[in-house]
Structure formats: structure tokens, C-alpha cells
């Protein structure tokens, strides 16, 4: 009787496939249960065994028909529910995802879709043979609504896997443990290595943010004494405060670890090693009933840490320097030193002059030299963190538009030809800008950031009382504001987040060097 009872409990929860494999053993036990002598004392045990047997068969069948339901913690198990992930998708050949626009999730740069989470989602879609479609939403409420209503299959702006969240969603994909960190300079002041060292120190955060909440709680935890500077401003962001730390304008601020890691690729003089809060598990989310898609995404997420493509994305966003656009050379050999004749700007001057005249650029060839300096330091074999390639910093997608593949963009002549065609195309996008110098500034801004961001800034200027046809102190001011969700989520904006300060610096630097080169010639 003990064996029979053990058999009943052992079988419960097994799938039908396991039942088939162990059929001979189960049949022997079943026959034994049915034919064994039944006394009044043993009848209760016999009945319990029969009920257990029936229940186990039912559970096994349900387990197989479910093909892997949900395990503990709001995650789906690894038993495949179909031959593909299609059964869990809104459209058979498309993976639709929702995301907020930000520096770490999704943004458009030089007319290319980019962002750490976006590129991971693209890897997933490619692995399943699906087309990735991105729906950009303005806030978390819209993100949840997009998932809840089935507008999208998944949200790729990472969410904290809280108890409340797991009651409503399945958390899927690559898992990241992230919390808040202290941002401080690695040079200058003695480095803070313990939160108690913050007593008597000024920490600056924005009002009405999770950073302000954490600073208040931390001050209570250490017994008070932290000099809390809570700023109110409708255009300041945490990224601005990190920049101020790097420049020495403020001493300390708090930031999410992922944002801080990205910021460190722009500012190598900041330290982000001290955690000031507990880490949270962050993942993508799908609807609670979308078990099939959840299982596929989790299986993929478990496999990618060892893949070179995943490591390349990690390096691109969180390791490669973006402050001075450190780049990697395609060729392994070092560049030979070129001796220039007196009065020359670069070894490519002849190419600049030839194609500026052939394509009727409309500006002096010195403009091409200035752009080349800022894009590559006259190194034709480099690739920037963003993927911009070659002498003139052309993105692969732009190259394809003008008939050049990635490798061809490393040819100086091809790079210059494509660059001129880009400049002429951007120039024609601003017919309302009649002043030649203003038109050049708009053209350079579009060359750096993409025409979509410049169009957004012009619409913002028109909406809020600026002049959309003047760069300095007008469109320039609004392109700077495109780092702020209050502005890049404005209904007139279509291209989302941008580190606009970089575009402003680019226009100023290229214009200044252009004038200097002309005077030198």
C-alpha cells in the first residue's frame, strides 16, 4: 500500500509524455491497486490511491495541453508551446514592442534607430525571423496600456519586478540588477566610499524624483547631516546634473546605475562605484496570459550572454568612449605618419577640392575638411561608437541610401562623395531659411543629428515663440531641450530623445574651424 500511495503522489504534476515513457511501471501499479484484496480497513487507502491515479492522469494531460504554463515568480517555464513564437504574437511575422524614448532605451541618431534596449530587442526579433516594429510612448501609463490592450506584444523599457507587477505581467528577457549610485568626480575631492561619508556633503537632485526620495530616506538612515540640495526646474534633467558633476559645477548627485554607466562613457572623470540603494531586478514585460511568447523570450535571454553580438552591444553603449568619440580602426596596422606640404590641411585636400567643384557644393572645400576633422581626425579607417564610418562619419544606412556599402565607406573618395550628397540633400530641406550662414548651420545640425531632430526643434521654436528660421538662440535653444521628456514628448515632436548639446557644440566647432581653414589657405 505504501508503494501504491507513493506512485499516486509521484505521478501528479508529470506531463503526458512522462506518463507514456513510464507506462509499463504505471500499468503494473494500477493493476495491483485494482486487484488487491480490499478489506474494510484498507478500503480508504485503496480509494485514495484510485483518486490520486485519476487526478494524476488529468494533471498530466492538462500539463501537456498547456505545453508549459507559468512557474513561480511570474516567469514562464522552458517547455515549448509551439514550433515557433508566432502563436504568442499579435501579427505572425512581426514583433511589436513599446518603449519610452531615452538615452538607454530607444532614440534616433543620424536617422538611425538606436538604444541599448532597442538593439537587444532587434537581436531577439532577428533570432526569431521577425520584423521589429517600435511604438514610442510618452510615459509608463501609456506603456502599460499598450501591453494591456494588445497594441504591442511586449514592452522593452525595463520594469522593476515587484510583487505587484508580477501579479499583472510576466517578466521576460535579459535580467538586470540595477539601483541608484552616487555620481562624483574621480579627481579633485577625496572619493566618497561609504554613504556615511556624505554627512556634511552637498548632494544635488531634482525635486519630485525617485532620487529626491532616496536622498531623503538615506539622510534619515545615516542620522541626518547630508546637505540635500533639491532643485526645481522644468528643463533640468538628471543627465544635466551628471554633466555638472563632471564639469565641477556641483559635487555629487544620484542616478540610476544604467544611466550612470552610459554617462561615464561621455565623462571619464566621474566615479559611479558607490551604491546608495538596493538593487532591483529589471526586465521587459508581456501580458500575464502570453505564456508562449514569454517562454521564447526567456529561452533567448538565457542564451545571449555568451554571444558575441550581445557583448558588442554592451561594449557599444557602456564601454566605448563618446566624449571624444574614441573609435576603432578597421585595419590592425597603425596609421603611417603623413608629411604634409606647407599650407596643407590634410592629405585629402585634393579630394575635397575635386568633389566640392564636381558636385557644386556651394560652400568652400574647407567645409569638407572641417567636417572630416571633427568626424574622424582625418582617419579614413575608423568606426565610431554609433556606427558612423570613415573619413566623413557616414552611417551605414545613409551609405546604402547613396549606393555605398559599409566597407566602401572606408574609402576616402566614396566617403567624401556620399558626404557631399548628404549635405546637398539637407540643404534643400530648409527652403524657408534664406540667409546663407543660417542655412549652413541648419545643414550641419542635420548632418550631425539627423533632419528629424532639426525639424522637431523648428516646430518647438514656432510653438513657443522662437524663430524657426534662425539657429542662434532660437532653434539652437530648442534642440538643446530635446533631452527633456517634457519637450521631446511634445505633440509637435516626432523623433524623440536627443543629446542636443552635442549637436550645438558640433555646429559651433565645425563653423569655427571652417572659418579658420579658409583664413589659413
N, C-alpha and C positions, 0 to 999 in steps of 0.2 A: 504493500500500500504506500509506503514512503516513496518508492520509485515512481509509482503512478502519479502521486501528487507532485513530485519533482518534475515529471515530464510536463504536466499541465502548466506549471509556472514557467518552465524553461521555454516553452513554445510561444507564450504570449509576447507579442511585440516583434516576432520574426516575420520576415516578408514571405510571400508565397514562394519565391524562388528558393529560399532556405528550406521551406517545407518540402518542396519537391526533391531536393538533394537528400534529405534525411527521411524520405518516405518509408523505406523498409523498417527503420527503427520505430517510427511512429505507428506503423501498422501493427507491429508486434505488441507494443504497449497498448494500443487501442483494443486489440483482440483480448489481451489479458484483462483489461478493465471490464470488458463486456461479459466475458465468460466466467470470470472469477466467482466463487461462491459468495452469495450475498446473505449475510446474517442481519439480524436486527441491529447489532452493534456496528457493523461495517457499512450499513446502507447509507448513512450520512456521508461517509468518506467517499463511497462509490458515486453518489450523486454529485458531490463537489468536483470529483475528477471529470465526470461527464460534462458538467457545466464549463469547467476550465478548458476542456478539449474543444467544445463548440466555440467558446469565446476566442480561443487562440487562432482557430481557423478563420474566423470572421476578421480578427485584427490583422492577420497576415494578408488576407485578401484586400482589405482596405489599405494596408500599407503599400501593397503593390500597385493598386489603382491610383493611389495618391502619388506614387513614384517619388517619394521623398518629400515629406512635408517639412515642418519647421522644427528645429531643435531649440535648445534652451538659449535665452539671451536675444531672441528676435532675429536669429540668423537661420538661413536655410541650410539643410544638410547637402551632402555631395552626391546623392543618388540622382542620376539624370532623369528628368521628367519627359524628355522627348529627344529626338535626334538632333535638335537644334534649339537655339534660344528664341526662335520665331514665335513659338506659342505664347511667350510672355510679352510680346511687343504689340504696340498699337498698330504698326504697319509691318508687313512681312519682311521688307528689305531695308528698313530704316530704324536707327536708334535715335530717339528724340530725347534730348536732355534739357533741363532748365538750369540756369546758373545766374548768379549776380555777376556784374562786371566789376572786376577789381584787379589789382596787380598780381594776385596769386591764383585767381580762378580763370578769368577769361577777359581778353581785351583784343583790340585790333591795332596793329602797329605796321605802318607802311603798307596798309591794305592787306595784311596777312593776319589770320586768326591765330592768337597765341594765348598763353596762360598755362600754368602748371597742371591744373585740374583738367583743362580742355585737352591738353596733349595726352594725358592719361586716358581720358575718355575716347580720344581718337585711336589710341592703341587698342583699346577694347573693341571698338567698332570694327577696326581693320581685322582683328583676330577672328571675328565672327562673320566677316564678309558683308558688313552692313555699312550703309551711308550714315554718317553722323550729321544730325541737324540740331542746332543750338537755338534755344529760346532764351533770350536775355530778359530777366525780370528785375523790377526795381528794388524789391525788398524780400525779407524772409516770408512774409504773409503770402505774397504772390508766388513765391517758390513752392510753398506747401500746397497752395491751391492748384498749381499746375500739375503736381503729382496726384493730388486727391481726385481731381476731375478727369484724369486720364489725358490731359493735353500733352503730357510728356510721359516717357517710360520711367525716368529716373532724374533725380536732382544731384548735380555734381559739385555744388557748393557744400563743402563738408559740414556735417551737423554733429553736435555732441550726442553721444549715445546714452542719453539719460533714461531713467526708468520710465518717465512719462513718454519720451519719444519712442521707446521700444513697444509701447502699447499700441502705437498707431502705424509705425513704419518698420520695415526690415532694413537693417543697416548692412551695407554691402561694399565690396571692393577693398582697395588697399586701406589698411588701418594706420592711422597716425595718432600718436600720443602727443598732445600739444597743450601748453599752458602759457601763462604770461611770464615774461622775463624783464629784467632791468636792462635798459639801454644806457650805456655810459661810454665815455671815451676810454680807449686803451692807452692813451698817452695823457700827460697832464696830471690830474688829481690822482692820489692813491686809489687803487682799484677797490671797489666795494666787493667783498667776498662773502658777506653774511648779511642777512636782512637787518640785523640789529645795528649794523654799521650805518644804516640810513638815518638813525636818530641824529637830529641836528642838521640833516642834509636836505636841500630843496629838491623835491620831485614834482615835475610838471606833467599834468594830464589834462585832457579835455573834460569839461563838465558833461554830465548825463551820458557817461560811457561806462562800460564794464571796467575800464581801467580806473576810473574815479571810485567805483565801488570797491575794487580790490585795494586801492590805496587807503581808503577809509578803514577797511577791515584789518589790513596789515598794521596800520598805525595803532589800532586797538590791541592787536596781538602782541606787539612789542612794548606795550605800556605807554604809548604816546611819544611825542617828541619829534616825529618826522615833519619837516616843513612842507606841508602839502600846498601846492600851487595849482588851483583848479581854474582853468581858463575857459572863458565863454567867447565863442566867435563862430560866425556862421560859415566861414570859409577855411578855418584851420582844421587839419586832419592829423592823425597820429603819424603819418608819413612826414608831415611838416615838422612835427616835434622831433622826430628822429634826425631829420636834416639839421635842425637847430642844435641838437646834441653834437653831431659830427662837426659842425662849424664852431663849436664852443660858445654858442649863444645861450644855451641852458646846460645844466649839468646832468640831469637824469630824467628819464621818462619810462613808462611801462609800454610794452607792446606784446601782441601775440607772437609766439615763438616762430611760426612760419613767416609772418610778415617781417620779423626781425632778421631772420636768416636771409631773406631776399634783400633787405636793406643793407646788410653787410656786404653784399656784392657791389653796391654803389659806394659805400663808405667803409673802407678797410680800417679806419681808425676807431671803429666802435667795438665795444665788447658786449656780448649778449649771453654770457655764460651763467649768470646768476638767475635762478628761477625764483619767482616771487609768488607763485601759486601752484596748486596741484594741477597735474596734467589731466586732460580729458581725452577719451577715445573719440576720434572724429572719423566719420565715414560718409559715403554717399547714401542716399535713401531711395527705396522703392515702396510702392504700396504694400500694405500688410498681406494682401491676398496674391501678390505676384511672386509666388514661390519659384516658379520656373526660371524667370529672369534672375532672381536673387541667387539661385544656385550657380548659374552660369557665371555671373559676375564674381561671386566668391571664389569659385574654382580658378578663374582667371587671375583674381587678385592674389591668391596664394602662390601662383606660378611666376609672377612677373619680377619679384625681387632679384632673381638670378639672371634676368635677361639684360643684354647689353642695351637694348632700346630704353628700358626703364632707367638704367644707370645714366644714360646720356641725357635724359630729361632732368634727372636730379642735378647733374652737373651744370646743365644749361641755366637753370633757374637759381640754384643755391650755392654754386661754387664759382662759376666764371665771373670775373670782374666786369662790371658795367660802368664803373666810374670813369675809366679812361679807355673803355671799350677794348680791353685786352682781347686778343684774337689768337686763333690757332692757324698756323701755316699749313697749307695742304702739302707742300713739299717738305721733306725732312731736312734737306741741306740748308745751312744758313744762307741768308741773302748776301751776295757779294757787295762790297762797298763800291759805289759808283762815283767816279770822279767827274764832277760837272764842270763845264766850261764857265768862265766868268760871266755873270749876268743871267745864268740859267736858274730856273726854279726847281726843275726836276728832270729826270731822264726821259720823261714823257711829254715834254713841251711840244715836240714836233707833232705828236699825235693830237694833242689838244688843239693846236693851231689848225691842223689839216681838217679835222672833222667839224670844228666850230665854223669854218668857212664853208665846207661842203654842205652842211645841214642848215646853213644860215641861222645860226643860233640866236643872233640878235643882241648878244652880250659878248664882251671880250672873252677870248680864250682863257684869260686869267681866272674867270669864274670857275671853269672846269678844274684848274689847278687848285683853287681854294677848296672846292668840294672834295677833290681827291685827297688833299692833306687831311681834312677832317674825317673822312671816311676810312682811310687806310694808312695814313702817313706815307703815301706813295709806295705801298707794298701791294703788288698785284696778286699775291698768292695767299691772301688771308680770308678768314671767315669769322665774322663777329658772333657774339652770343645769340643774337636774334636770327642768325642765318644769312645776314647780308654778306655778299661775297665780292671779292676782287677789289680792284683799284677804286671804283666809284661806289662801292657799297650797295650793289643791286640785290634785291631779294629774289629768290628763285621764281616765285610766282610772276613777278614783274618781268624777269628774263624770258619766261615762257611766253608771256604776252607779246613780246617783241622778237620771238623766234630764236632765243638762245637758251641752251640747257645749262645746268649747274656748272659743269666743267668748263663750258665755253666762257662763262662769266669771269673765269680766272685769266682769260686772255685780255691784255690791256686794251687792245683795239676794239674788241667786242664790247667790253665794259664801257668804254667811252661812247661808242655809238648808241648803246642802249640808254646810257645816262642822258645824252642829248635828246633822244626821242621822248624820254620821260619829262624832261624839263619843258620841252615844247608842248607836250600834252597838258601838263599842269598849267602852263602859262595861258593856254586857251580856255581854262576853266574859270578865269576871272575877267570876263569882258567888261564888267562894271568898274573894275579898278583901272583907271585911266593913267594915273601917274606912273611913269616907268620904274622909279625906285620902289614904290609901294608894290607894284606888280611883281618885282623880283623878290621882295620879302615874302609875299604870299606864295610864290612859286617854290622858294626854298623851304618854307614851312611845310608845304605839301610833300616835297621831296623827302623831308625828314620823317614826318609823322603819318603821311597819307592824306589824300584830299578830303576824306570823310571827316576827319577831325577838324580841319580848317573850316569846312562848311558848317560844322556844328558851332564852332566859335563865332563865325559870322552871324549865324542865326541868333545865338545868345546875345551878341552885341546889339543886333537890331531890336531884340525883345526888351533889353534892359537899358536902352538909351544910348548905346555906343554907336560908332560909325562903322558899319560892316565893310567899308572900302578903305579903311585906314588901319595899318598894322600897329604902330607905336601907340601905347596907352589905350588902345581900343580892342581890336581883335586879339592882340597880344595878351591883354589882361584876361580875356575870357578863355583863351586856350590854356592859360595857367590854372584856371578854375576847374578844368576838366579832370582833375584828380579828386574832386569833391563830389560825392554821390548826390548832393543837393542840386548840382549843376549837370553832371553827366546823365542823370536820370530825368532831367527836364524834358518835357514832351517834344521840344524842338531838336533835341539831340538824338542822333541815330547810331553813333559809333562808340558810345560808352566811354570807359575809363582811358585816361592818358596822363602820363607824367609830362604835363605841358611845359614845366620849367626847362626840360631838356630841349624841347623844340625852340623855345625862346632863346636859350643860350646858343643853339645851333645857328639860328638866323643871324644873331649878332656876331658870332665868331666868323662865319663864312663871309658875311658882308665886310667886316673889318679887314680880314686877310685879303679879300678880293681887291679892296682899295689899296692895300699895301703892296700887293703884287703889281698892280697897274703902275704905281709910282716908281717901283723898282725897275721896271722894264725901260 
